[in-house]
């Protein structure tokens, strides 16, 4: 059995203590034998977890870059990135950069997004669920292409990329983790694209 630590409670709330607390937690997880350290990819604290949206919450990929320099062995991943938050070409580049800085210790966690309040608040488009699943599949295809030898164009329904150059490439192509529930859409994507499935259903 392997142990992972999911960090979502950015307390204490004093800004100058958030970084040291996050780093100390990740180091303790690594020293304790955990094999994975995960963050939730959000911009507001999650009301669904019983916390006010106004409570502290650090942006995920900045935090992961910080942790890449604070740890040595533990795998770093988002649980999970909302597909709506970043254009897939930029997301693929961000993940490749994180993997290089972490010396190949990453996993790519992605899902169809759900937290409508932070989308509306920050002006991030929040398409219908059907569109988000289509965007998710195209994002997976774009990442696969950018982390491979094909740097040509990508033409999809939602995204069009003239080039898919990604240099440097990841040290190790990040395993794909898809988060979400639903037998028809999610499990099909898991079977076709993912190495790991994360579900919150009991």
C-alpha positions in Angstrom: 0.0 0.0 0.0 1.2 3.5 -0.8 0.2 6.7 1.1 -0.5 10.1 -0.4 -1.1 13.4 1.4 -3.7 15.8 0.1 -3.1 19.4 1.4 -6.1 21.8 1.2 -6.2 23.7 4.5 -3.9 26.7 4.1 -3.7 27.5 7.8 -2.4 29.4 9.7 -3.7 32.3 7.6 -0.9 34.8 8.1 0.6 35.1 4.6 4.2 34.9 5.8 3.5 31.5 7.4 1.8 29.8 4.4 5.0 29.0 2.5 6.9 27.6 5.4 3.9 25.5 6.6 3.3 24.1 3.1 7.0 23.2 2.7 7.2 21.6 6.1 4.1 19.5 5.5 5.4 18.2 2.2 8.8 17.4 3.7 7.2 15.6 6.6 5.1 13.6 4.2 8.2 12.7 2.2 10.2 11.8 5.3 7.2 9.8 6.6 7.2 7.5 3.5 4.3 9.0 1.5 4.8 8.6 -2.2 2.5 11.4 -3.4 1.8 15.0 -2.3 -1.3 16.6 -3.9 -2.9 20.1 -4.0 -6.3 21.1 -5.1 -6.2 23.3 -8.2 -8.5 26.2 -7.1 -8.3 29.9 -6.6 -10.9 30.2 -3.7 -11.1 28.0 -0.7 -13.7 25.3 -1.3 -17.1 25.8 0.2 -17.9 22.2 -0.5 -15.3 21.3 2.1 -17.1 23.4 4.7 -14.8 26.4 4.5 -15.5 30.0 3.5 -14.4 30.9 0.1 -12.5 33.9 1.6 -10.1 31.6 3.6 -6.5 31.4 2.3 -5.8 29.3 -0.8 -2.6 29.3 -2.7 -2.5 29.0 -6.5 -1.6 25.4 -7.4 1.2 25.5 -10.0 3.1 28.2 -8.3 2.9 26.2 -5.1 4.0 23.0 -6.9 7.1 24.8 -8.4 8.0 25.9 -4.9 7.6 22.3 -3.6 9.7 20.9 -6.4 12.6 22.8 -4.8 11.7 21.8 -1.3 11.4 18.0 -1.8 13.5 15.2 -3.3 11.5 12.0 -3.8 7.8 12.5 -3.4 5.6 12.7 -6.5 3.8 16.1 -7.0 0.4 16.3 -8.6 -2.8 18.4 -8.7 -5.9 16.6 -7.5 -7.1 17.9 -9.9 -6.6 20.7 -12.4 -9.9 22.1 -13.8 -9.8 22.0 -17.5 -11.3 25.5 -17.8 -8.6 27.3 -15.8 -5.8 27.2 -18.3 -5.5 27.0 -22.1 -4.3 23.4 -22.8 -1.2 24.5 -24.7 -0.1 26.7 -21.7 -1.1 23.9 -19.3 1.0 21.3 -21.2 4.0 23.7 -21.0 3.4 24.4 -17.4 3.3 20.7 -16.6 6.5 20.1 -18.6 8.3 22.8 -16.7 7.2 21.5 -13.4 8.4 18.0 -14.3 11.8 19.3 -15.3 12.1 21.3 -12.1 10.9 18.2 -10.1 13.3 15.9 -11.9 10.5 13.7 -13.3 8.5 13.5 -10.1 5.1 14.6 -11.4 1.7 13.3 -12.3 -0.8 15.2 -14.4 -4.2 15.4 -12.7 -7.0 16.9 -14.6 -10.8 17.0 -14.6 -13.8 18.7 -16.1 -14.0 21.4 -13.3 -16.9 22.1 -11.0 -16.5 25.2 -8.8 -18.7 27.6 -10.5 -18.4 30.4 -8.0 -14.7 31.0 -8.6 -15.2 30.9 -12.4 -17.9 33.6 -12.2 -16.0 35.7 -9.7 -12.8 35.7 -11.7 -14.3 36.0 -15.1 -13.3 32.5 -16.2 -15.8 31.0 -18.7 -17.8 28.1 -17.3 -19.3 26.2 -20.2 -22.0 23.5 -19.8 -20.8 20.2 -18.6 -21.0 18.6 -22.0 -18.6 21.2 -23.4 -16.2 20.8 -20.5 -15.9 17.1 -21.1 -15.2 17.8 -24.8 -12.6 20.3 -23.7 -11.1 17.8 -21.3 -10.6 15.2 -24.0 -9.0 17.8 -26.3 -6.7 18.9 -23.5 -5.6 15.3 -23.0 -4.9 15.0 -26.7 -3.0 18.2 -26.8 -0.8 17.2 -23.9 -0.1 13.9 -25.4 0.9 15.6 -28.6 3.0 18.3 -26.9 4.8 15.7 -24.8 5.7 13.7 -27.9 7.5 14.1 -31.2 4.7 15.8 -33.1 5.1 19.6 -32.9 2.7 20.3 -35.7 -0.8 21.8 -35.5 -3.8 20.6 -33.5 -7.3 21.2 -34.7 -10.2 20.5 -32.4 -13.7 21.7 -31.8 -12.7 23.9 -28.8 -9.0 24.5 -29.3 -6.8 25.2 -32.4 -3.0 25.3 -32.0 -0.8 26.3 -34.9 2.2 24.6 -33.4 2.7 22.3 -30.4 6.3 22.9 -29.6 7.2 22.0 -26.0 10.9 22.4 -25.1 12.2 21.2 -22.8 10.2 18.0 -22.9 9.3 16.5 -19.5 12.0 14.4 -18.0 9.4 11.6 -17.7 6.1 12.0 -19.5 3.8 12.6 -16.6 1.3 9.8 -15.9 -2.2 11.0 -16.3 -4.7 11.0 -13.5 -8.3 11.9 -14.4 -10.6 12.9 -11.6 -14.4 12.7 -11.6 -17.4 10.5 -11.4 -19.8 9.2 -14.0 -19.7 5.9 -15.9 -20.4 7.1 -19.4 -18.0 10.0 -20.0 -15.4 9.9 -17.2 -14.7 6.2 -17.3 -14.4 6.3 -21.1 -11.7 9.0 -20.8 -10.0 7.1 -18.0 -9.9 3.9 -20.1 -8.6 5.8 -23.2 -6.2 8.3 -21.7 -5.4 7.8 -18.0 -3.1 5.8 -15.9 -5.0 6.6 -12.6 -8.6 7.4 -11.8 -9.6 9.5 -8.8 -13.2 9.3 -7.6 -15.0 10.9 -4.7 -18.0 8.6 -4.8 -18.3 6.0 -2.1 
